[in-house]
Amino acid sequence: MNLSPAGNAWQKLVFNIAGAEYHDFVTLAFGWQKVVGKLLAERTELIKLEHDVLFVSVMNNVWMQELILRKNQIIIDIESILAIKLKEIVFFIGQEKPRIGRKKWSK
């Protein structure tokens, strides 16, 4: 019997449910922490990917400034780590939304 880690099964399930149309967005969602690190990943939320432009909600203007300064490197890292080509990333201050299983932003 060949067993695979539960994470792989979970990711395959999400990709199957999302379909081909959302493949790149799901890949970004799973790999976002690997690209920006745990600290920034906890302070952001990927909103949508449209026409090769990624929209990212950010906790506050301090973290948005940090991300804006790193934007070009983040785009390069997304392409090298996740093999997704982006034209642009748009960061904006978002409203905190309660999510099941997600830690709330600390202020």
C-alpha positions in Angstrom: 0.0 0.0 0.0 1.4 3.4 -1.1 0.6 6.1 1.4 1.0 9.8 0.6 1.0 12.6 3.2 -2.4 14.0 4.1 -1.4 17.5 2.8 -1.0 16.1 -0.7 -4.4 14.6 -0.7 -5.9 17.9 0.7 -4.1 19.9 -2.0 -5.3 17.6 -4.8 -8.9 17.8 -3.5 -8.7 21.6 -3.5 -7.3 21.7 -7.0 -10.0 19.3 -8.3 -12.8 21.4 -6.7 -11.3 24.7 -8.0 -10.8 23.5 -11.5 -8.4 24.6 -14.2 -9.7 28.2 -14.2 -8.4 28.8 -10.6 -5.3 26.6 -10.8 -2.8 29.5 -10.6 -4.7 31.2 -7.7 -4.8 28.0 -5.7 -1.1 27.5 -6.4 -0.5 31.0 -5.1 -2.6 30.4 -2.0 -0.7 27.2 -1.1 2.7 28.8 -1.8 2.2 32.4 -0.6 3.9 31.7 2.8 6.9 30.1 1.0 7.2 33.3 -1.2 6.8 36.1 1.4 7.5 34.3 4.7 5.3 33.5 7.7 5.1 37.0 9.1 3.9 38.7 5.9 1.6 35.8 5.0 -0.2 36.1 8.3 -0.8 39.8 7.6 -2.1 39.4 4.1 -4.9 37.7 2.3 -5.0 36.8 -1.4 -8.2 38.1 -2.9 -8.1 37.3 -6.6 -6.0 36.7 -9.6 -7.3 38.4 -12.7 -5.5 38.9 -16.0 -2.1 38.1 -14.4 -2.7 40.7 -11.7 -2.7 39.5 -8.1 -4.9 41.4 -5.6 -3.7 41.2 -2.0 -5.5 42.6 1.0 -3.1 43.8 3.7 -3.7 44.4 7.4 -2.5 48.0 7.6 -0.4 50.6 5.8 2.8 49.6 7.6 2.7 46.1 6.2 1.5 47.4 2.8 4.6 49.7 2.6 6.8 46.7 3.3 5.1 44.7 0.6 5.3 47.5 -1.9 9.1 47.8 -1.3 9.4 44.1 -1.9 6.9 43.9 -4.8 9.4 43.3 -7.6 11.2 40.6 -5.7 7.9 39.0 -4.8 7.0 38.8 -8.5 10.4 37.3 -9.3 10.0 34.8 -6.4 6.5 33.8 -7.5 7.8 33.0 -11.0 10.8 31.1 -9.8 9.2 29.2 -6.9 5.7 28.7 -8.1 6.2 29.0 -11.9 3.4 31.7 -12.2 4.1 34.8 -14.3 2.4 37.9 -13.0 2.2 41.3 -14.6 1.5 43.2 -11.3 0.5 42.9 -7.7 -2.0 45.3 -6.2 -1.9 45.7 -2.5 -4.7 47.4 -0.6 -5.8 47.9 3.0 -8.5 45.3 3.7 -11.2 44.9 6.2 -10.6 42.0 8.7 -13.0 39.2 8.0 -13.7 36.4 10.4 -12.7 33.1 8.9 -13.1 29.6 10.1 -9.7 28.2 11.2 -7.8 31.4 10.5 -6.2 33.5 13.2 -7.5 37.1 13.4 -5.1 39.9 12.7 -3.6 41.3 15.9 -3.5 45.0 16.1 
